[in-house]
Amino acid sequence: MARQIAILGSTGSIGTQALEVVSAHRDLFEAYALTANNNAELLIEQAHKYMPDTVVIANEKKYPEVKEALEDLPVKVWAGADAIAQVVTAGPIDMVLTAMVGYSGLRPTIEALKAHKAIALANKETLVVAGELITKLAKENQAPIIPVDSEHSAIFQCLNGEWHNPVEKILLTASGGPFFRKTKEELTTVTKEQALKHPNWNMGAKVTIDSASLMNKGFEMIEAKWLFDIKPEQIEIIIHPQSIIHSMVQFEDGAIMAQLGLPDMKLPISYAFSYPERLKSPSERLDFSSLRSFTFEKPDTEKFRNLTFAFEAVRKGGNMPCVLNAANEVAVAAFLQKRTGFLQMSDIIEQTIDRASFIASPVYDDYVRTDTEARRIAEELINRNKIIK
C-alpha cells in the first residue's frame, strides 16, 4: 500500500516540491492531508489534483472559500491551528512532513510524535525552540525524525551505517547567501529585494532572509545538536559558495565523509519519504568535469552576528533558543515590511535576548509564554525606531 503522508505547509517551497515527489511515485506515496497558512487558492488546486482525505487552512477567514471550492469533492475541510494539530494524529497517516514556517510547526510536531508518527522534519525551528522536549517525545513514542534540510539530510546520509562510530566533528556547510562578500558598511543599505535573491536555492521569503543573515545556519547548528546528539563545539560552520557539498562528518580516525549533489530539495525530501531505500530520480546529475573548483571559508561573525547569538543561546540552554527564534521571526517580518534595516535585525535579536526572562528547565507552557514575551519585547524595540523607507 502507498505510504500516507501529511504535508504541513503544502503551498510553500518545500511542500510544493514534496508534492512533486508524490506525483513522481504515485504507487509509493499518497497525500493524506494538506495544510496551508493563507494560500487558499493553491491549496484548493492541490486538493483537486491529489484528492487528500483532509485539507486544513490555518487562516480561518479563508475557510468559506476553501469549503465552497471543494464541496463537490470527498475531501474534509478544516480550519485553524487546532485543526492542524488534530489532523496529524489521524490513524492512516504514516509520516508527517513538517514544512510550516517558524514557531507554528512546534505544536503539530508534538502531537504527531505523541501519535507515534514518523516525522520528516523541514521545520528547523521546532528543534531550535524545544529540542530537548522534541527528542524526548521521539524516544518515548519510538517515532523517528528524519531530517529534510539539505545539510542535515547530508549528515544523516553520511552517518547511515556508521552510527556505532563516534563523531569527532560535523562540518556544516553554508552558501554564504547573497551578501557574504559585502562589507559591513554596504550591509547598512541592502534592501529587502536584494536579500530575497539567493544565489543557489529557491526558498520561501523567511528562510531566504535567514540565509542572508546567516541566522539560518545558526538554527541549523542547534538542529544538528539535537538530531545527532553532539555538542555545539563539535559543529564547525564553513562557507561553501558552490553549494555542492551539503555537509560533512569527521570521525575519530580523521576520515571525512561528505554528501554531494546539485542544489535540489527534492533529493532530501525523497530520501526522507523512502528511507532506507533510494528512489530513482530524473533530476540533473552532477558533472564534475564542469566544476572548476570548490572553495571554503570561515564565516565572518563580526558582520553576521546572528551566528554568535545562536551559539550563545544553545550553550546557555533552557528557553534561550526559544527567545532567539521568536526575536528573529519578529525582526525578519519587520525587515520584509521595511520597518527595520538588515543590520538592525541583529540588534533587535541581541536586545531581546538580554531582556527576556530565563527559564533553565522549561516545559511546553514555558515555551508558549517565552515566545509571547520575546515577541512583545522585539516589537517594542522595533516600534521605538524610525521606519526604514
ROVEXZA-383593 format. One record per residue (C-alpha): residue in three letters; x, z, y. Coordinates in Angstrom, 1 decimal, always signed. Layout:
N
(pt "ala",(X,Z,Y))
...
//
This chain:
389
(pt "met",(+0.0,+0.0,+0.0))
(pt "ala",(+1.1,-0.7,+3.6))
(pt "arg",(+2.6,+2.3,+5.4))
(pt "gln",(+0.1,+3.6,+8.0))
(pt "ile",(+1.8,+4.1,+11.4))
(pt "ala",(+0.5,+5.8,+14.6))
(pt "ile",(+2.2,+4.4,+17.6))
(pt "leu",(+2.1,+6.7,+20.6))
(pt "gly",(+2.8,+4.6,+23.7))
(pt "ser",(+1.9,+1.3,+22.2))
(pt "thr",(+1.7,-0.5,+25.5))
(pt "gly",(+5.3,+0.5,+26.6))
(pt "ser",(+8.5,-1.3,+25.8))
(pt "ile",(+9.2,+0.5,+22.5))
(pt "gly",(+5.5,+0.4,+21.5))
(pt "thr",(+5.2,-3.4,+22.0))
(pt "gln",(+8.4,-4.1,+20.1))
(pt "ala",(+7.2,-1.8,+17.3))
(pt "leu",(+4.1,-3.9,+17.0))
(pt "glu",(+6.2,-7.0,+16.7))
(pt "val",(+7.9,-5.3,+13.8))
(pt "val",(+4.5,-4.6,+12.3))
(pt "ser",(+3.5,-8.2,+12.8))
(pt "ala",(+6.6,-9.5,+11.0))
(pt "his",(+5.9,-7.2,+8.0))
(pt "arg",(+2.1,-7.1,+7.6))
(pt "asp",(+2.5,-6.4,+3.9))
(pt "leu",(+4.5,-3.3,+4.6))
(pt "phe",(+3.1,-1.7,+7.8))
(pt "glu",(-0.3,-1.2,+9.4))
(pt "ala",(-1.0,+0.2,+12.9))
(pt "tyr",(-3.4,+3.1,+12.1))
(pt "ala",(-3.6,+4.4,+15.6))
(pt "leu",(-2.5,+3.2,+19.0))
(pt "thr",(-2.3,+5.2,+22.2))
(pt "ala",(-1.7,+4.3,+25.8))
(pt "asn",(-1.5,+6.2,+29.1))
(pt "asn",(-3.0,+3.8,+31.7))
(pt "asn",(-2.7,+0.2,+30.4))
(pt "ala",(-6.3,-0.2,+29.2))
(pt "glu",(-6.1,-4.0,+29.3))
(pt "leu",(-3.1,-4.3,+26.9))
(pt "leu",(-4.5,-1.5,+24.7))
(pt "ile",(-7.7,-3.5,+24.3))
(pt "glu",(-5.8,-6.6,+23.5))
(pt "gln",(-3.7,-4.8,+20.9))
(pt "ala",(-6.8,-3.3,+19.3))
(pt "his",(-8.3,-6.8,+18.8))
(pt "lys",(-5.1,-8.1,+17.3))
(pt "tyr",(-4.1,-5.1,+15.0))
(pt "met",(-7.5,-3.6,+14.2))
(pt "pro",(-6.4,+0.0,+14.1))
(pt "asp",(-8.6,+2.8,+12.9))
(pt "thr",(-8.4,+4.6,+16.3))
(pt "val",(-7.2,+3.9,+19.8))
(pt "val",(-6.7,+6.6,+22.5))
(pt "ile",(-6.4,+6.1,+26.2))
(pt "ala",(-4.8,+9.1,+27.9))
(pt "asn",(-6.4,+8.4,+31.3))
(pt "glu",(-10.0,+9.5,+30.7))
(pt "lys",(-11.2,+7.4,+33.7))
(pt "lys",(-10.3,+4.3,+31.6))
(pt "tyr",(-12.4,+5.4,+28.6))
(pt "pro",(-15.6,+3.5,+29.5))
(pt "glu",(-13.6,+0.3,+30.0))
(pt "val",(-11.9,+0.6,+26.6))
(pt "lys",(-15.1,+1.8,+24.8))
(pt "glu",(-17.1,-1.1,+26.1))
(pt "ala",(-14.5,-3.7,+25.3))
(pt "leu",(-14.2,-2.5,+21.7))
(pt "glu",(-17.8,-1.7,+21.0))
(pt "asp",(-18.2,-4.6,+18.6))
(pt "leu",(-15.2,-3.6,+16.5))
(pt "pro",(-15.0,-0.9,+13.8))
(pt "val",(-12.4,+0.9,+16.0))
(pt "lys",(-12.8,+4.5,+17.1))
(pt "val",(-12.1,+5.0,+20.8))
(pt "trp",(-11.0,+8.4,+22.1))
(pt "ala",(-9.6,+9.6,+25.4))
(pt "gly",(-7.3,+12.3,+26.8))
(pt "ala",(-4.3,+14.3,+25.9))
(pt "asp",(-6.2,+16.4,+23.4))
(pt "ala",(-7.3,+13.3,+21.5))
(pt "ile",(-3.7,+12.1,+21.3))
(pt "ala",(-2.6,+15.4,+19.8))
(pt "gln",(-5.5,+15.2,+17.4))
(pt "val",(-5.2,+11.7,+16.2))
(pt "val",(-1.6,+12.2,+14.8))
(pt "thr",(-3.0,+14.6,+12.2))
(pt "ala",(-5.2,+12.1,+10.5))
(pt "gly",(-4.8,+12.1,+6.8))
(pt "pro",(-3.9,+8.4,+6.2))
(pt "ile",(-1.0,+8.4,+8.7))
(pt "asp",(+2.4,+8.2,+7.0))
(pt "met",(+4.6,+8.1,+10.2))
(pt "val",(+4.2,+8.7,+13.9))
(pt "leu",(+6.2,+6.7,+16.3))
(pt "thr",(+6.6,+8.9,+19.4))
(pt "ala",(+7.2,+6.4,+22.2))
(pt "met",(+5.4,+8.2,+25.0))
(pt "val",(+7.4,+8.7,+28.2))
(pt "gly",(+8.8,+12.2,+29.1))
(pt "tyr",(+7.3,+15.6,+28.5))
(pt "ser",(+3.9,+14.2,+27.4))
(pt "gly",(+5.4,+13.4,+24.0))
(pt "leu",(+6.1,+17.1,+23.1))
(pt "arg",(+2.6,+18.3,+22.1))
(pt "pro",(+1.6,+15.4,+19.9))
(pt "thr",(+5.0,+15.6,+18.2))
(pt "ile",(+4.5,+19.3,+17.4))
(pt "glu",(+1.0,+18.5,+16.0))
(pt "ala",(+2.3,+15.7,+13.9))
(pt "leu",(+5.1,+17.9,+12.4))
(pt "lys",(+2.6,+20.6,+11.6))
(pt "ala",(+0.6,+18.0,+9.7))
(pt "his",(+3.7,+17.0,+7.7))
(pt "lys",(+4.0,+13.6,+9.2))
(pt "ala",(+7.3,+11.7,+9.3))
(pt "ile",(+8.5,+11.2,+12.9))
(pt "ala",(+10.1,+8.0,+14.3))
(pt "leu",(+11.5,+9.6,+17.4))
(pt "ala",(+11.8,+7.4,+20.5))
(pt "asn",(+10.8,+10.2,+22.9))
(pt "lys",(+14.1,+11.9,+23.5))
(pt "glu",(+12.6,+14.4,+26.0))
(pt "thr",(+10.8,+16.1,+23.1))
(pt "leu",(+14.2,+17.4,+21.7))
(pt "val",(+15.6,+17.9,+25.3))
(pt "val",(+12.7,+20.2,+26.2))
(pt "ala",(+12.2,+22.1,+22.9))
(pt "gly",(+14.9,+21.1,+20.5))
(pt "glu",(+15.0,+24.4,+18.7))
(pt "leu",(+11.3,+24.5,+18.2))
(pt "ile",(+11.0,+20.9,+17.0))
(pt "thr",(+13.9,+21.1,+14.5))
(pt "lys",(+12.4,+24.4,+13.1))
(pt "leu",(+9.0,+22.8,+12.7))
(pt "ala",(+10.5,+19.8,+11.0))
(pt "lys",(+12.3,+22.0,+8.4))
(pt "glu",(+9.3,+24.3,+7.8))
(pt "asn",(+7.0,+21.3,+7.2))
(pt "gln",(+9.5,+19.1,+5.4))
(pt "ala",(+8.8,+16.4,+8.0))
(pt "pro",(+11.7,+14.0,+8.5))
(pt "ile",(+12.7,+13.0,+12.0))
(pt "ile",(+14.3,+9.5,+12.1))
(pt "pro",(+15.8,+8.5,+15.4))
(pt "val",(+14.8,+5.3,+17.2))
(pt "asp",(+17.1,+5.4,+20.2))
(pt "ser",(+19.7,+2.8,+19.5))
(pt "glu",(+22.6,+5.3,+19.9))
(pt "his",(+21.0,+7.9,+17.6))
(pt "ser",(+20.0,+5.3,+15.1))
(pt "ala",(+23.6,+4.2,+15.1))
(pt "ile",(+24.8,+7.7,+14.4))
(pt "phe",(+22.1,+8.1,+11.7))
(pt "gln",(+23.2,+4.9,+10.0))
(pt "cys",(+26.9,+5.9,+10.2))
(pt "leu",(+26.1,+9.3,+8.5))
(pt "asn",(+24.0,+7.7,+5.8))
(pt "gly",(+25.8,+8.6,+2.6))
(pt "glu",(+28.2,+10.8,+4.5))
(pt "trp",(+26.1,+13.9,+5.1))
(pt "his",(+28.4,+16.0,+2.9))
(pt "asn",(+31.4,+15.2,+5.1))
(pt "pro",(+31.9,+17.4,+8.2))
(pt "val",(+31.7,+15.5,+11.5))
(pt "glu",(+34.6,+16.1,+13.9))
(pt "lys",(+33.1,+14.2,+16.9))
(pt "ile",(+30.3,+11.9,+17.9))
(pt "leu",(+31.2,+9.1,+20.3))
(pt "leu",(+28.0,+8.4,+22.2))
(pt "thr",(+28.3,+5.0,+24.0))
(pt "ala",(+26.7,+4.1,+27.3))
(pt "ser",(+26.4,+0.8,+29.1))
(pt "gly",(+27.0,+2.5,+32.4))
(pt "gly",(+23.9,+1.0,+33.9))
(pt "pro",(+23.9,-1.3,+37.0))
(pt "phe",(+25.9,+1.0,+39.3))
(pt "phe",(+28.9,+2.0,+37.2))
(pt "arg",(+31.3,+0.1,+39.5))
(pt "lys",(+29.7,+1.1,+42.8))
(pt "thr",(+31.4,+3.8,+45.0))
(pt "lys",(+29.6,+7.0,+45.9))
(pt "glu",(+29.1,+5.6,+49.4))
(pt "glu",(+27.5,+2.5,+48.0))
(pt "leu",(+25.2,+4.6,+45.9))
(pt "thr",(+23.7,+6.1,+49.1))
(pt "thr",(+21.9,+2.9,+49.9))
(pt "val",(+20.9,+1.5,+46.5))
(pt "thr",(+17.2,+0.5,+46.1))
(pt "lys",(+14.6,+1.0,+43.5))
(pt "glu",(+14.6,-2.7,+42.9))
(pt "gln",(+18.4,-2.7,+42.2))
(pt "ala",(+18.1,+0.3,+39.9))
(pt "leu",(+15.5,-1.4,+37.8))
(pt "lys",(+17.8,-4.3,+36.9))
(pt "his",(+19.5,-3.0,+33.8))
(pt "pro",(+22.4,-5.4,+32.7))
(pt "asn",(+21.7,-5.2,+29.0))
(pt "trp",(+18.5,-3.6,+27.9))
(pt "asn",(+14.8,-4.2,+28.6))
(pt "met",(+13.2,-0.8,+29.1))
(pt "gly",(+10.4,+0.9,+31.0))
(pt "ala",(+10.9,+2.0,+34.6))
(pt "lys",(+11.6,+5.7,+34.0))
(pt "val",(+14.2,+5.1,+31.3))
(pt "thr",(+15.8,+2.4,+33.3))
(pt "ile",(+16.3,+4.7,+36.3))
(pt "asp",(+17.6,+7.4,+33.9))
(pt "ser",(+20.1,+4.9,+32.6))
(pt "ala",(+21.2,+4.0,+36.2))
(pt "ser",(+21.8,+7.7,+37.0))
(pt "leu",(+23.3,+8.4,+33.5))
(pt "met",(+20.7,+11.2,+33.0))
(pt "asn",(+19.6,+9.2,+30.0))
(pt "lys",(+23.0,+9.7,+28.4))
(pt "gly",(+22.8,+13.5,+29.2))
(pt "phe",(+19.4,+13.6,+27.5))
(pt "glu",(+20.8,+11.7,+24.5))
(pt "met",(+23.7,+14.2,+24.2))
(pt "ile",(+21.1,+17.0,+24.0))
(pt "glu",(+19.1,+15.0,+21.5))
(pt "ala",(+22.2,+14.4,+19.4))
(pt "lys",(+23.0,+18.1,+19.3))
(pt "trp",(+19.6,+18.9,+17.7))
(pt "leu",(+19.3,+15.8,+15.5))
(pt "phe",(+22.8,+16.2,+13.9))
(pt "asp",(+23.3,+19.9,+14.2))
(pt "ile",(+26.5,+19.8,+16.2))
(pt "lys",(+27.9,+21.5,+19.3))
(pt "pro",(+27.9,+19.8,+22.7))
(pt "glu",(+31.7,+20.0,+22.7))
(pt "gln",(+31.7,+17.7,+19.7))
(pt "ile",(+30.0,+14.9,+21.7))
(pt "glu",(+32.0,+12.5,+23.8))
(pt "ile",(+30.3,+10.1,+26.1))
(pt "ile",(+32.1,+6.8,+26.7))
(pt "ile",(+31.2,+3.8,+28.8))
(pt "his",(+31.0,+0.6,+26.8))
(pt "pro",(+29.5,-2.0,+29.2))
(pt "gln",(+29.1,-4.7,+26.4))
(pt "ser",(+26.5,-2.5,+24.5))
(pt "ile",(+27.6,-3.9,+21.2))
(pt "ile",(+28.9,-0.7,+19.6))
(pt "his",(+25.8,+1.5,+19.7))
(pt "ser",(+27.7,+4.7,+18.9))
(pt "met",(+30.4,+6.1,+16.5))
(pt "val",(+31.1,+9.0,+14.3))
(pt "gln",(+34.6,+10.5,+13.8))
(pt "phe",(+35.2,+12.5,+10.6))
(pt "glu",(+37.7,+15.3,+10.0))
(pt "asp",(+40.2,+12.9,+8.4))
(pt "gly",(+40.3,+10.9,+11.6))
(pt "ala",(+38.2,+7.9,+10.3))
(pt "ile",(+35.7,+6.5,+12.7))
(pt "met",(+32.6,+4.7,+11.6))
(pt "ala",(+30.6,+2.5,+14.1))
(pt "gln",(+27.3,+0.6,+14.1))
(pt "leu",(+27.4,-2.7,+15.9))
(pt "gly",(+24.8,-5.2,+16.9))
(pt "leu",(+23.3,-7.2,+19.8))
(pt "pro",(+21.1,-5.1,+22.2))
(pt "asp",(+17.8,-5.4,+20.3))
(pt "met",(+15.5,-2.3,+19.9))
(pt "lys",(+13.6,-4.0,+17.1))
(pt "leu",(+16.5,-3.2,+14.7))
(pt "pro",(+16.4,+0.6,+15.1))
(pt "ile",(+12.6,+0.5,+15.1))
(pt "ser",(+12.5,-1.5,+11.9))
(pt "tyr",(+15.1,+0.8,+10.3))
(pt "ala",(+13.1,+3.9,+11.1))
(pt "phe",(+9.9,+2.4,+9.7))
(pt "ser",(+11.5,+1.2,+6.5))
(pt "tyr",(+14.3,+3.8,+5.8))
(pt "pro",(+16.1,+4.0,+3.5))
(pt "glu",(+15.5,+0.2,+3.0))
(pt "arg",(+16.6,-2.5,+5.4))
(pt "leu",(+14.2,-5.4,+6.1))
(pt "lys",(+15.1,-9.0,+6.7))
(pt "ser",(+15.0,-9.9,+10.4))
(pt "pro",(+15.1,-13.2,+12.2))
(pt "ser",(+16.9,-11.7,+15.2))
(pt "glu",(+20.0,-13.3,+16.6))
(pt "arg",(+23.2,-12.3,+14.8))
(pt "leu",(+26.4,-11.0,+16.4))
(pt "asp",(+29.0,-13.8,+16.8))
(pt "phe",(+32.4,-12.1,+17.0))
(pt "ser",(+34.1,-15.3,+17.9))
(pt "ser",(+32.1,-15.4,+21.2))
(pt "leu",(+33.1,-11.9,+22.2))
(pt "arg",(+36.1,-11.8,+24.5))
(pt "ser",(+36.7,-8.0,+24.5))
(pt "phe",(+35.3,-4.6,+24.0))
(pt "thr",(+36.1,-2.1,+26.8))
(pt "phe",(+35.7,+1.7,+27.0))
(pt "glu",(+36.0,+4.1,+29.9))
(pt "lys",(+35.2,+7.7,+30.8))
(pt "pro",(+32.1,+8.3,+32.9))
(pt "asp",(+32.7,+9.5,+36.5))
(pt "thr",(+30.9,+12.8,+36.7))
(pt "glu",(+31.5,+13.2,+40.4))
(pt "lys",(+29.4,+10.1,+41.1))
(pt "phe",(+27.0,+10.7,+38.2))
(pt "arg",(+26.4,+14.5,+38.3))
(pt "asn",(+23.4,+14.4,+36.0))
(pt "leu",(+25.8,+14.3,+33.0))
(pt "thr",(+27.3,+17.6,+34.2))
(pt "phe",(+23.9,+19.2,+34.6))
(pt "ala",(+22.9,+18.2,+31.1))
(pt "phe",(+26.0,+19.8,+29.5))
(pt "glu",(+25.5,+22.9,+31.6))
(pt "ala",(+21.8,+23.2,+30.7))
(pt "val",(+22.3,+22.8,+26.9))
(pt "arg",(+25.2,+25.3,+26.9))
(pt "lys",(+23.0,+27.9,+28.8))
(pt "gly",(+20.2,+27.1,+26.4))
(pt "gly",(+16.8,+28.7,+26.4))
(pt "asn",(+14.4,+26.9,+28.7))
(pt "met",(+17.1,+25.3,+30.9))
(pt "pro",(+16.9,+21.9,+29.3))
(pt "cys",(+13.1,+22.0,+29.9))
(pt "val",(+13.8,+22.7,+33.6))
(pt "leu",(+16.3,+19.8,+33.7))
(pt "asn",(+13.8,+17.4,+32.2))
(pt "ala",(+10.9,+18.4,+34.5))
(pt "ala",(+13.1,+18.2,+37.6))
(pt "asn",(+14.3,+14.8,+36.6))
(pt "glu",(+10.8,+13.4,+35.9))
(pt "val",(+9.7,+14.5,+39.4))
(pt "ala",(+12.9,+13.2,+41.0))
(pt "val",(+12.6,+9.8,+39.2))
(pt "ala",(+8.9,+9.5,+40.2))
(pt "ala",(+9.8,+10.2,+43.8))
(pt "phe",(+12.6,+7.6,+43.8))
(pt "leu",(+10.3,+5.0,+42.3))
(pt "gln",(+7.8,+5.8,+45.0))
(pt "lys",(+10.6,+5.5,+47.6))
(pt "arg",(+10.2,+9.2,+48.6))
(pt "thr",(+13.8,+10.1,+48.0))
(pt "gly",(+17.2,+8.4,+47.6))
(pt "phe",(+19.2,+7.6,+44.5))
(pt "leu",(+21.8,+10.3,+45.0))
(pt "gln",(+19.2,+12.8,+46.2))
(pt "met",(+17.7,+12.8,+42.7))
(pt "ser",(+20.8,+14.8,+41.6))
(pt "asp",(+20.4,+17.2,+44.5))
(pt "ile",(+16.8,+17.9,+43.5))
(pt "ile",(+17.7,+18.5,+39.9))
(pt "glu",(+20.6,+20.8,+40.8))
(pt "gln",(+18.5,+22.9,+43.2))
(pt "thr",(+15.6,+23.1,+40.8))
(pt "ile",(+17.8,+24.4,+38.0))
(pt "asp",(+19.2,+27.0,+40.4))
(pt "arg",(+15.7,+28.3,+41.4))
(pt "ala",(+13.8,+28.1,+38.2))
(pt "ser",(+13.2,+31.2,+36.0))
(pt "phe",(+15.4,+31.5,+33.0))
(pt "ile",(+14.0,+32.4,+29.6))
(pt "ala",(+16.5,+32.9,+26.8))
(pt "ser",(+14.2,+32.6,+23.8))
(pt "pro",(+11.2,+30.5,+24.8))
(pt "val",(+8.1,+29.8,+22.7))
(pt "tyr",(+5.8,+26.9,+23.2))
(pt "asp",(+3.8,+28.6,+26.0))
(pt "asp",(+7.0,+29.3,+27.8))
(pt "tyr",(+7.9,+25.6,+27.8))
(pt "val",(+4.5,+24.8,+29.3))
(pt "arg",(+5.0,+27.4,+32.1))
(pt "thr",(+8.6,+26.3,+32.7))
(pt "asp",(+7.5,+22.7,+33.0))
(pt "thr",(+4.9,+23.6,+35.6))
(pt "glu",(+7.2,+25.8,+37.6))
(pt "ala",(+10.1,+23.3,+37.6))
(pt "arg",(+7.8,+20.5,+38.7))
(pt "arg",(+6.4,+22.6,+41.6))
(pt "ile",(+9.9,+23.5,+42.8))
(pt "ala",(+11.1,+19.9,+42.6))
(pt "glu",(+8.1,+18.7,+44.5))
(pt "glu",(+8.6,+21.3,+47.2))
(pt "leu",(+12.2,+20.2,+47.6))
(pt "ile",(+11.2,+16.6,+47.9))
(pt "asn",(+8.4,+17.3,+50.4))
(pt "arg",(+10.9,+19.0,+52.8))
(pt "asn",(+13.0,+15.9,+53.1))
(pt "lys",(+12.3,+12.8,+55.2))
(pt "ile",(+10.7,+10.0,+53.2))
(pt "ile",(+13.2,+7.2,+52.3))
(pt "lys",(+12.0,+3.9,+53.7))
//
